[in-house]
């Protein structure tokens, strides 16, 4: 029984990290279904494959120096008593529940990644729109200062220069120190 659960756990991670990304998301549906069928057959026969050899080994061991007659010797021959060890009858349900859960988790993770990328691209698009508009407004203000031959024009040019440097270098970072943002 323990090996069944270990097999199902192994299948979950194999499905989650390999079958779904490599086969399902790349639209190789036939290979995905074939892989699932193969894994189902392996999981269905796993306990029999693992324990068939060991059951025969442990049943044939007789204690050294023990009695010549053992109570298990009474009855039909041992071969008739051997039954293959099988998973519970609901292996079909467990298997497809694991397939469904791993697929659901992987698809939801992919949707979150897509949503994050979409938000990042929207922010980049907004920055691309705001920067030229801001730059034109500032240049028009500096132009007005130069027409009136104001002494504030050189200082305004320096400020716009440092602001543009900040916009091109630091604004693309996810986190910026508050002091830099305030200045």
MDTraj code that builds the backbone (N, CA, C; nanometers):
import mdtraj as md
import numpy as np

residues = "UNK UNK UNK UNK UNK UNK UNK UNK UNK UNK UNK UNK UNK UNK UNK UNK UNK UNK UNK UNK UNK UNK UNK UNK UNK UNK UNK UNK UNK UNK UNK UNK UNK UNK UNK UNK UNK UNK UNK UNK UNK UNK UNK UNK UNK UNK UNK UNK UNK UNK UNK UNK UNK UNK UNK UNK UNK UNK UNK UNK UNK UNK UNK UNK UNK UNK UNK UNK UNK UNK UNK UNK UNK UNK UNK UNK UNK UNK UNK UNK UNK UNK UNK UNK UNK UNK UNK UNK UNK UNK UNK UNK UNK UNK UNK UNK UNK UNK UNK UNK UNK UNK UNK UNK UNK UNK UNK UNK UNK UNK UNK UNK UNK UNK UNK UNK UNK UNK UNK UNK UNK UNK UNK UNK UNK UNK UNK UNK UNK UNK UNK UNK UNK UNK UNK UNK UNK UNK UNK UNK UNK UNK UNK UNK UNK UNK UNK UNK UNK UNK UNK UNK UNK UNK UNK UNK UNK UNK UNK UNK UNK UNK UNK UNK UNK UNK UNK UNK UNK UNK UNK UNK UNK UNK UNK UNK UNK UNK UNK UNK UNK UNK UNK".split()
xyz = np.array([
    [0.0826, -0.1187, 0.0000],
    [0.0000, 0.0000, 0.0000],
    [0.0878, 0.1261, 0.0000],
    [0.1950, 0.1225, 0.0791],
    [0.2846, 0.2372, 0.0869],
    [0.3476, 0.2656, -0.0493],
    [0.3859, 0.1583, -0.1190],
    [0.4475, 0.1773, -0.2510],
    [0.3484, 0.2391, -0.3489],
    [0.2204, 0.2109, -0.3313],
    [0.1191, 0.2701, -0.4183],
    [0.1164, 0.4209, -0.4015],
    [0.1199, 0.4653, -0.2779],
    [0.1154, 0.6091, -0.2526],
    [0.2443, 0.6781, -0.2964],
    [0.3552, 0.6103, -0.2794],
    [0.4819, 0.6662, -0.3278],
    [0.4787, 0.6758, -0.4797],
    [0.4232, 0.5743, -0.5452],
    [0.4111, 0.5770, -0.6907],
    [0.3209, 0.6889, -0.7380],
    [0.2104, 0.7098, -0.6697],
    [0.1183, 0.8167, -0.7078],
    [0.1831, 0.9526, -0.6851],
    [0.2569, 0.9678, -0.5747],
    [0.3274, 1.0929, -0.5481],
    [0.4334, 1.1187, -0.6556],
    [0.5068, 1.0146, -0.6908],
    [0.6069, 1.0269, -0.7970],
    [0.5401, 1.0670, -0.9283],
    [0.4262, 1.0048, -0.9584],
    [0.3547, 1.0381, -1.0810],
    [0.3073, 1.1834, -1.0792],
    [0.2592, 1.2310, -0.9646],
    [0.2129, 1.3696, -0.9573],
    [0.3245, 1.4648, -0.9959],
    [0.4434, 1.4470, -0.9369],
    [0.5535, 1.5380, -0.9675],
    [0.6042, 1.5201, -1.1102],
    [0.6054, 1.3986, -1.1589],
    [0.6465, 1.3753, -1.2971],
    [0.5489, 1.4429, -1.3927],
    [0.4214, 1.4304, -1.3641],
    [0.3190, 1.4937, -1.4469],
    [0.3287, 1.6455, -1.4362],
    [0.3450, 1.6982, -1.3164],
    [0.3461, 1.8428, -1.2930],
    [0.4679, 1.9099, -1.3556],
    [0.5848, 1.8480, -1.3402],
    [0.7075, 1.9130, -1.3860],
    [0.7533, 1.8691, -1.5252],
    [0.7041, 1.7550, -1.5756],
    [0.7534, 1.7124, -1.7053],
    [0.6426, 1.6959, -1.8087],
    [0.5452, 1.6075, -1.7833],
    [0.4448, 1.5773, -1.8851],
    [0.3639, 1.6998, -1.9258],
    [0.3174, 1.7768, -1.8307],
    [0.2333, 1.8915, -1.8644],
    [0.3131, 1.9989, -1.9391],
    [0.4295, 2.0437, -1.8857],
    [0.5025, 2.1476, -1.9613],
    [0.5587, 2.0985, -2.0947],
    [0.6108, 1.9751, -2.0988],
    [0.6771, 1.9282, -2.2197],
    [0.5817, 1.8716, -2.3246],
    [0.4695, 1.8173, -2.2811],
    [0.3785, 1.7558, -2.3767],
    [0.2481, 1.8333, -2.3920],
    [0.1825, 1.8601, -2.2819],
    [0.0499, 1.9231, -2.2899],
    [0.0583, 2.0673, -2.3390],
    [0.1464, 2.1486, -2.2790],
    [0.1556, 2.2891, -2.3190],
    [0.2160, 2.3068, -2.4575],
    [0.2899, 2.2082, -2.5046],
    [0.3468, 2.2160, -2.6401],
    [0.2548, 2.1491, -2.7431],
    [0.1330, 2.1218, -2.7003],
    [0.0259, 2.0687, -2.7857],
    [0.0610, 1.9338, -2.8472],
    [0.1297, 1.8522, -2.7709],
    [0.1573, 1.7136, -2.8111],
    [0.0603, 1.6246, -2.7333],
    [-0.0661, 1.6388, -2.7652],
    [-0.1717, 1.5749, -2.6877],
    [-0.1686, 1.4226, -2.6971],
    [-0.1362, 1.3706, -2.8131],
    [-0.1333, 1.2250, -2.8295],
    [-0.0239, 1.1643, -2.7428],
    [0.0937, 1.2252, -2.7433],
    [0.2024, 1.1767, -2.6569],
    [0.1659, 1.1916, -2.5090],
    [0.0959, 1.2990, -2.4764],
    [0.0528, 1.3205, -2.3386],
    [-0.0418, 1.2089, -2.2940],
    [-0.1382, 1.1747, -2.3771],
    [-0.2335, 1.0680, -2.3432],
    [-0.1625, 0.9336, -2.3353],
    [-0.0701, 0.9081, -2.4270],
    [0.0059, 0.7824, -2.4231],
    [0.0883, 0.7745, -2.2950],
    [0.1517, 0.8846, -2.2568],
    [0.2302, 0.8864, -2.1326],
    [0.1400, 0.8609, -2.0118],
    [0.0205, 0.9205, -2.0120],
    [-0.0725, 0.8977, -1.9001],
    [-0.1161, 0.7521, -1.8937],
    [-0.1455, 0.6931, -2.0084],
    [-0.1870, 0.5522, -2.0095],
    [-0.0741, 0.4632, -1.9600],
    [0.0482, 0.4910, -2.0054],
    [0.1626, 0.4113, -1.9594],
    [0.1827, 0.4255, -1.8088],
    [0.1707, 0.5476, -1.7592],
    [0.1870, 0.5682, -1.6151],
    [0.0751, 0.4988, -1.5369],
    [-0.0470, 0.4994, -1.5906],
    [-0.1564, 0.4300, -1.5237],
    [-0.1288, 0.2810, -1.5164],
    [-0.0825, 0.2237, -1.6267],
    [-0.0524, 0.0805, -1.6269],
    [0.0611, 0.0467, -1.5313],
    [0.1604, 0.1328, -1.5263],
    [0.2713, 0.1100, -1.4335],
    [0.2223, 0.1193, -1.2899],
    [0.1449, 0.2237, -1.2598],
    [0.0949, 0.2387, -1.1223],
    [-0.0020, 0.1274, -1.0850],
    [-0.0785, 0.0793, -1.1793],
    [-0.1742, -0.0272, -1.1517],
    [-0.1023, -0.1577, -1.1193],
    [0.0124, -0.1807, -1.1813],
    [0.0865, -0.3056, -1.1611],
    [0.2086, -0.2900, -1.0725],
    [0.2330, -0.1719, -1.0195],
    [0.3534, -0.1463, -0.9396],
    [0.3647, -0.2363, -0.8165],
    [0.2622, -0.2472, -0.7343],
    [0.2775, -0.3330, -0.6161],
    [0.3042, -0.4782, -0.6541],
    [0.2398, -0.5262, -0.7574],
    [0.2628, -0.6636, -0.8000],
    [0.4068, -0.6808, -0.8474],
    [0.4563, -0.5831, -0.9240],
    [0.5934, -0.5924, -0.9746],
    [0.6946, -0.5870, -0.8615],
    [0.6691, -0.5031, -0.7630],
    [0.7667, -0.4868, -0.6553],
    [0.7630, -0.6036, -0.5582],
    [0.6436, -0.6430, -0.5162],
    [0.6323, -0.7383, -0.4063],
    [0.6161, -0.8830, -0.4494],
    [0.5955, -0.9103, -0.5756],
    [0.5789, -1.0494, -0.6190],
    [0.7044, -1.1297, -0.5882],
    [0.8175, -1.0748, -0.6166],
    [0.9436, -1.1439, -0.5897],
    [0.9673, -1.1583, -0.4399],
    [0.9434, -1.0537, -0.3660],
    [0.9723, -1.0554, -0.2219],
    [0.8760, -1.1433, -0.1444],
    [0.7493, -1.1513, -0.1860],
    [0.6545, -1.2377, -0.1165],
    [0.6982, -1.3831, -0.1242],
    [0.7411, -1.4265, -0.2405],
    [0.7882, -1.5636, -0.2551],
    [0.9129, -1.5878, -0.1723],
    [0.9989, -1.4916, -0.1623],
    [1.1228, -1.5067, -0.0869],
    [1.0944, -1.5231, 0.0617],
    [1.0093, -1.4365, 0.1154],
    [0.9846, -1.4402, 0.2595],
    [0.8974, -1.5593, 0.3003],
    [0.8142, -1.6107, 0.2117],
    [0.7305, -1.7241, 0.2477],
    [0.8092, -1.8540, 0.2481],
    [0.9170, -1.8613, 0.1765],
    [0.9962, -1.9834, 0.1701],
    [1.0987, -1.9937, 0.2820],
    [1.1218, -1.8883, 0.3577],
    [1.2221, -1.8910, 0.4633],
    [1.1670, -1.9686, 0.5822],
    [1.2398, -2.0699, 0.6282],
    [1.2015, -2.1499, 0.7452],
    [1.3010, -2.1224, 0.8560],
    [1.2538, -2.1120, 0.9779],
    [1.3478, -2.0885, 1.0879],
    [1.4421, -2.2074, 1.1038],
    [1.5677, -2.1797, 1.1301],
    [1.6684, -2.2827, 1.1484],
    [1.6485, -2.3438, 1.2859],
    [1.6449, -2.4755, 1.2932],
    [1.6307, -2.5444, 1.4216],
    [1.4890, -2.5403, 1.4748],
    [1.3938, -2.4918, 1.3944],
    [1.2547, -2.4834, 1.4385],
    [1.1838, -2.6154, 1.4154],
    [1.0550, -2.6161, 1.4416],
    [0.9797, -2.7403, 1.4230],
    [0.9719, -2.7777, 1.2749],
    [0.9594, -2.9062, 1.2489],
    [0.9489, -2.9534, 1.1114],
    [0.8098, -2.9278, 1.0561],
    [0.7140, -2.9103, 1.1455],
    [0.5760, -2.8881, 1.1044],
    [0.5378, -2.7453, 1.1420],
    [0.4861, -2.6711, 1.0492],
    [0.4441, -2.5326, 1.0744],
    [0.2947, -2.5225, 1.0445],
    [0.2165, -2.4470, 1.1263],
    [0.0719, -2.4386, 1.1031],
    [0.0351, -2.3880, 0.9640],
    [0.1194, -2.3080, 0.9001],
    [0.0859, -2.2578, 0.7661],
    [0.0997, -2.3663, 0.6593],
    [0.1591, -2.4829, 0.6975],
    [0.1734, -2.5917, 0.6014],
    [0.0419, -2.6653, 0.5794],
    [-0.0564, -2.6449, 0.6652],
    [-0.1858, -2.7121, 0.6521],
    [-0.2680, -2.6389, 0.5472],
    [-0.3345, -2.7099, 0.4634],
    [-0.4208, -2.6481, 0.3639],
    [-0.3670, -2.6657, 0.2243],
    [-0.4267, -2.5952, 0.1295],
    [-0.3822, -2.6108, -0.0094],
    [-0.2385, -2.5612, -0.0263],
    [-0.1778, -2.5988, -0.1346],
    [-0.0387, -2.5542, -0.1579],
    [-0.0296, -2.4018, -0.1598],
    [0.0885, -2.3536, -0.1301],
    [0.1102, -2.2089, -0.1181],
    [0.0826, -2.1349, -0.2488],
    [0.1102, -2.1961, -0.3586],
    [0.0902, -2.1284, -0.4864],
    [-0.0557, -2.0896, -0.5048],
    [-0.1484, -2.1704, -0.4554],
    [-0.2904, -2.1399, -0.4704],
    [-0.3315, -2.0245, -0.3798],
    [-0.2599, -2.0033, -0.2683],
    [-0.2928, -1.8948, -0.1755],
    [-0.2396, -1.7602, -0.2204],
    [-0.1445, -1.7611, -0.3115],
    [-0.0840, -1.6340, -0.3522],
    [-0.1813, -1.5548, -0.4379],
    [-0.2030, -1.4307, -0.3976],
    [-0.2849, -1.3392, -0.4766],
    [-0.1980, -1.2187, -0.5076],
    [-0.2080, -1.1684, -0.6271],
    [-0.1257, -1.0498, -0.6575],
    [-0.1687, -0.9323, -0.5704],
    [-0.0724, -0.8582, -0.5245],
    [-0.1010, -0.7391, -0.4449],
    [-0.1437, -0.6301, -0.5420],
    [-0.2580, -0.5707, -0.5187],
    [-0.3125, -0.4711, -0.6092],
    [-0.3417, -0.3437, -0.5322],
    [-0.3478, -0.2370, -0.6058],
    [-0.3901, -0.1104, -0.5469],
    [-0.5380, -0.1188, -0.5115],
    [-0.5844, -0.0275, -0.4311],
    [-0.7278, -0.0261, -0.4025],
    [-0.8079, -0.0131, -0.5318],
    [-0.9313, -0.0544, -0.5270],
    [-1.0164, -0.0541, -0.6462],
    [-1.0361, 0.0859, -0.7041],
    [-1.0152, 0.1883, -0.6242],
    [-1.0375, 0.3235, -0.6730],
    [-0.9111, 0.3843, -0.7338],
    [-0.8183, 0.3004, -0.7844],
    [-0.6960, 0.3520, -0.8459],
    [-0.7287, 0.4381, -0.9668],
    [-0.8315, 0.4013, -1.0408],
    [-0.8721, 0.4796, -1.1566],
    [-0.9103, 0.6210, -1.1136],
    [-0.9899, 0.6299, -1.0087],
    [-1.0313, 0.7603, -0.9561],
    [-0.9112, 0.8384, -0.9027],
    [-0.8236, 0.7731, -0.8258],
    [-0.7055, 0.8401, -0.7701],
    [-0.6148, 0.8913, -0.8817],
    [-0.5941, 0.8089, -0.9810],
    [-0.5048, 0.8459, -1.0906],
    [-0.5559, 0.9701, -1.1631],
    [-0.6813, 0.9698, -1.2012],
    [-0.7331, 1.0842, -1.2760],
    [-0.7553, 1.2060, -1.1881],
    [-0.7727, 1.1852, -1.0597],
    [-0.7755, 1.2984, -0.9673],
    [-0.6384, 1.3656, -0.9633],
    [-0.5333, 1.2861, -0.9590],
    [-0.3966, 1.3402, -0.9604],
    [-0.3701, 1.4121, -1.0924],
    [-0.4124, 1.3533, -1.2037],
    [-0.3932, 1.4182, -1.3347],
    [-0.4662, 1.5518, -1.3366],
    [-0.5901, 1.5528, -1.2903],
    [-0.6704, 1.6750, -1.2917],
    [-0.6106, 1.7822, -1.2001],
    [-0.5711, 1.7439, -1.0797],
    [-0.5157, 1.8419, -0.9850],
    [-0.3847, 1.8988, -1.0374],
    [-0.2954, 1.8135, -1.0869],
    [-0.1669, 1.8651, -1.1361],
    [-0.1876, 1.9539, -1.2585],
    [-0.2790, 1.9170, -1.3455],
    [-0.3083, 2.0000, -1.4628],
    [-0.3688, 2.1333, -1.4205],
    [-0.4604, 2.1291, -1.3265],
    [-0.5237, 2.2512, -1.2769],
    [-0.4210, 2.3446, -1.2116],
    [-0.3327, 2.2896, -1.1295],
    [-0.2295, 2.3715, -1.0643],
    [-0.1349, 2.4329, -1.1669],
    [-0.0946, 2.3538, -1.2656],
    [-0.0002, 2.4031, -1.3650],
    [-0.0639, 2.5110, -1.4534],
    [-0.1889, 2.4910, -1.4914],
    [-0.2571, 2.5901, -1.5746],
    [-0.2789, 2.7190, -1.4964],
    [-0.3163, 2.7074, -1.3685],
    [-0.3362, 2.8297, -1.2889],
    [-0.2042, 2.9041, -1.2694],
    [-0.0946, 2.8301, -1.2528],
    [0.0361, 2.8956, -1.2407],
    [0.0720, 2.9660, -1.3715],
    [0.0418, 2.9030, -1.4823],
    [0.0707, 2.9638, -1.6117],
    [-0.0153, 3.0886, -1.6347],
    [-0.1409, 3.0846, -1.5903],
    [-0.2269, 3.2023, -1.6019],
    [-0.1747, 3.3179, -1.5169],
    [-0.1249, 3.2868, -1.3977],
    [-0.0675, 3.3918, -1.3125],
    [0.0557, 3.4529, -1.3783],
    [0.1396, 3.3687, -1.4371],
    [0.2576, 3.4197, -1.5066],
    [0.2169, 3.5083, -1.6239],
    [0.1159, 3.4664, -1.6968],
    [0.0673, 3.5454, -1.8096],
    [0.0117, 3.6787, -1.7626],
    [-0.0625, 3.6766, -1.6532],
    [-0.1190, 3.8003, -1.5976],
    [-0.0081, 3.8950, -1.5515],
    [0.0955, 3.8400, -1.4889],
    [0.2085, 3.9228, -1.4447],
    [0.2790, 3.9856, -1.5640],
    [0.3015, 3.9072, -1.6680],
    [0.3651, 3.9608, -1.7889],
    [0.2783, 4.0675, -1.8537],
    [0.1485, 4.0468, -1.8519],
    [0.0564, 4.1450, -1.9097],
    [0.0633, 4.2759, -1.8322],
    [0.0650, 4.2681, -1.6993],
    [0.0742, 4.3899, -1.6186],
    [0.2065, 4.4621, -1.6423],
    [0.3149, 4.3855, -1.6519],
    [0.4449, 4.4481, -1.6782],
    [0.4463, 4.5181, -1.8136],
    [0.3873, 4.4554, -1.9136],
    [0.3857, 4.5187, -2.0460],
    [0.2957, 4.6422, -2.0468],
    [0.1855, 4.6401, -1.9706],
    [0.0993, 4.7581, -1.9621],
    [0.1721, 4.8744, -1.8949],
    [0.2464, 4.8439, -1.7883],
    [0.3229, 4.9489, -1.7206],
    [0.4295, 5.0052, -1.8139],
    [0.4967, 4.9178, -1.8874],
    [0.5991, 4.9654, -1.9818],
    [0.5356, 5.0508, -2.0916],
    [0.4175, 5.0124, -2.1375],
    [0.3490, 5.0898, -2.2397],
    [0.3088, 5.2276, -2.1866],
    [0.2582, 5.2301, -2.0625],
    [0.2207, 5.3586, -2.0027],
    [0.3427, 5.4488, -1.9840],
    [0.4552, 5.3898, -1.9418],
    [0.5774, 5.4687, -1.9265],
    [0.6216, 5.5242, -2.0615],
    [0.6087, 5.4419, -2.1639],
    [0.6477, 5.4869, -2.2971],
    [0.5591, 5.6014, -2.3446],
    [0.4332, 5.6035, -2.3031],
    [0.3444, 5.7126, -2.3420],
    [0.3677, 5.8367, -2.2575],
    [0.3919, 5.8195, -2.1283],
    [0.4049, 5.9337, -2.0377],
    [0.5363, 6.0069, -2.0605],
    [0.6440, 5.9353, -2.0803],
    [0.7747, 5.9996, -2.0935],
    [0.7804, 6.1022, -2.2069],
    [0.7381, 6.0724, -2.3288],
    [0.7434, 6.1751, -2.4344],
    [0.6516, 6.2949, -2.4047],
    [0.5339, 6.2682, -2.3505],
    [0.4417, 6.3773, -2.3179],
    [0.5045, 6.4699, -2.2125],
    [0.5626, 6.4098, -2.1096],
    [0.6285, 6.4879, -2.0050],
    [0.7448, 6.5671, -2.0624],
    [0.8235, 6.5021, -2.1467],
    [0.9396, 6.5681, -2.2065],
    [0.8972, 6.6886, -2.2915],
    [0.7928, 6.6760, -2.3711],
    [0.7456, 6.7882, -2.4529],
    [0.6981, 6.9040, -2.3656],
    [0.6280, 6.8718, -2.2571],
    [0.5827, 6.9789, -2.1660],
    [0.7004, 7.0531, -2.1037],
    [0.8003, 6.9779, -2.0594],
    [0.9168, 7.0416, -1.9960],
    [0.9949, 7.1236, -2.0981],
    [1.0111, 7.0707, -2.2180],
    [1.0831, 7.1456, -2.3213],
    [1.0090, 7.2743, -2.3588],
    [0.8775, 7.2686, -2.3624],
    [0.7998, 7.3907, -2.3887],
    [0.8180, 7.4920, -2.2764],
    [0.8246, 7.4445, -2.1519],
    [0.8472, 7.5363, -2.0390],
    [0.9855, 7.5997, -2.0474],
    [1.0874, 7.5205, -2.0818],
    [1.2238, 7.5738, -2.0944],
    [1.2310, 7.6716, -2.2121],
    [1.1622, 7.6368, -2.3196],
    [1.1589, 7.7272, -2.4344],
    [1.0987, 7.8622, -2.3947],
    [0.9910, 7.8578, -2.3162],
    [0.9294, 7.9839, -2.2705],
    [1.0266, 8.0619, -2.1832],
    [1.1069, 7.9930, -2.0996],
    [1.2059, 8.0621, -2.0153],
    [1.3165, 8.1244, -2.1002],
    [1.3571, 8.0545, -2.2055],
    [1.4642, 8.1100, -2.2895],
    [1.4157, 8.2277, -2.3721],
    [1.2899, 8.2278, -2.4111],
    [1.2366, 8.3416, -2.4871],
    [1.2365, 8.4661, -2.4003],
    [1.1960, 8.4469, -2.2758],
    [1.1925, 8.5642, -2.1872],
    [1.3306, 8.5936, -2.1283],
    [1.4320, 8.5185, -2.1703],
    [1.5701, 8.5348, -2.1251],
    [1.5782, 8.5326, -1.9724],
    [1.5120, 8.4331, -1.9164],
    [1.5077, 8.4176, -1.7714],
    [1.6376, 8.3538, -1.7227],
    [1.6797, 8.3917, -1.6017],
    [1.7999, 8.3345, -1.5414],
    [1.7734, 8.1922, -1.4906],
    [1.6484, 8.1509, -1.4857],
    [1.6146, 8.0165, -1.4379],
    [1.6295, 7.9107, -1.5474],
    [1.6510, 7.9505, -1.6717],
    [1.6586, 7.8564, -1.7837],
    [1.7727, 7.7556, -1.7675],
    [1.8970, 7.7967, -1.7351],
    [2.0039, 7.6964, -1.7202],
    [1.9743, 7.5966, -1.6074],
    [1.9188, 7.6462, -1.4970],
    [1.8844, 7.5573, -1.3856],
    [1.7757, 7.4573, -1.4276],
    [1.6778, 7.5010, -1.5067],
    [1.5712, 7.4130, -1.5547],
    [1.6276, 7.3055, -1.6475],
    [1.7262, 7.3443, -1.7316],
    [1.7890, 7.2466, -1.8208],
    [1.8629, 7.1410, -1.7394],
    [1.9334, 7.1808, -1.6327],
    [2.0033, 7.0845, -1.5467],
    [1.9039, 6.9906, -1.4774],
    [1.7940, 7.0472, -1.4302],
    [1.6944, 6.9638, -1.3627],
    [1.6314, 6.8622, -1.4589],
    [1.5995, 6.9074, -1.5787],
    [1.5402, 6.8139, -1.6761],
    [1.6420, 6.7075, -1.7161],
    [1.7677, 6.7455, -1.7234],
    [1.8727, 6.6497, -1.7557],
    [1.8825, 6.5412, -1.6480],
    [1.8839, 6.5815, -1.5209],
    [1.8922, 6.4811, -1.4132],
    [1.7642, 6.3974, -1.4065],
    [1.6498, 6.4593, -1.4345],
    [1.5239, 6.3859, -1.4338],
    [1.5200, 6.2828, -1.5470],
    [1.5670, 6.3208, -1.6644],
    [1.5697, 6.2262, -1.7756],
    [1.6684, 6.1125, -1.7501],
    [1.7810, 6.1429, -1.6861],
    [1.8773, 6.0393, -1.6491],
    [1.8110, 5.9403, -1.5531],
    [1.7375, 5.9940, -1.4567],
    [1.6676, 5.9084, -1.3604],
    [1.5632, 5.8217, -1.4318],
    [1.4869, 5.8819, -1.5244],
    [1.3836, 5.8063, -1.5946],
    [1.4415, 5.6952, -1.6806],
    [1.5535, 5.7212, -1.7455],
    [1.6106, 5.6190, -1.8333],
    [1.6873, 5.5112, -1.7569],
    [1.7497, 5.5475, -1.6452],
    [1.8338, 5.4509, -1.5735],
    [1.7616, 5.3800, -1.4589],
    [1.6926, 5.4535, -1.3745],
    [1.6417, 5.3975, -1.2499],
    [1.4940, 5.3617, -1.2505],
    [1.4167, 5.4171, -1.3392],
    [1.2724, 5.3921, -1.3331],
    [1.2345, 5.2519, -1.3784],
    [1.3233, 5.1827, -1.4473],
    [1.2911, 5.0470, -1.4929],
    [1.3108, 4.9438, -1.3820],
    [1.3729, 4.9831, -1.2709],
    [1.3928, 4.8911, -1.1592],
    [1.2609, 4.8696, -1.0859],
    [1.2485, 4.7509, -1.0255],
    [1.1259, 4.7215, -0.9490],
    [1.1183, 4.8046, -0.8220],
    [1.2322, 4.8252, -0.7561],
    [1.2358, 4.8995, -0.6313],
    [1.3384, 5.0109, -0.6420],
    [1.2974, 5.1292, -0.5986],
    [1.3859, 5.2467, -0.6027],
    [1.3848, 5.3066, -0.4622],
    [1.5030, 5.3469, -0.4110],
    [1.5034, 5.4116, -0.2788],
    [1.4162, 5.5367, -0.2763],
    [1.3543, 5.5608, -0.1633],
    [1.2624, 5.6736, -0.1487],
    [1.3359, 5.8050, -0.1696],
    [1.4599, 5.8155, -0.1208],
    [1.5381, 5.9389, -0.1375],
    [1.5557, 5.9739, -0.2849],
    [1.5853, 5.8714, -0.3679],
    [1.6026, 5.8962, -0.5119],
    [1.4711, 5.9405, -0.5726],
    [1.3624, 5.8787, -0.5302],
    [1.2312, 5.9137, -0.5856],
    [1.1925, 6.0564, -0.5471],
    [1.2222, 6.0952, -0.4235],
    [1.1879, 6.2288, -0.3779],
    [1.2730, 6.3351, -0.4458],
    [1.3998, 6.3045, -0.4631],
    [1.4864, 6.4051, -0.5266],
    [1.4528, 6.4159, -0.6744],
])
top = md.Topology()
chain = top.add_chain()
for i, resn in enumerate(residues, 1):
    res = top.add_residue(resn, chain, resSeq=i)
    for name in ("N", "CA", "C"):
        top.add_atom(name, md.element.get_by_symbol(name[0]), res)
traj = md.Trajectory(xyz[None], top)
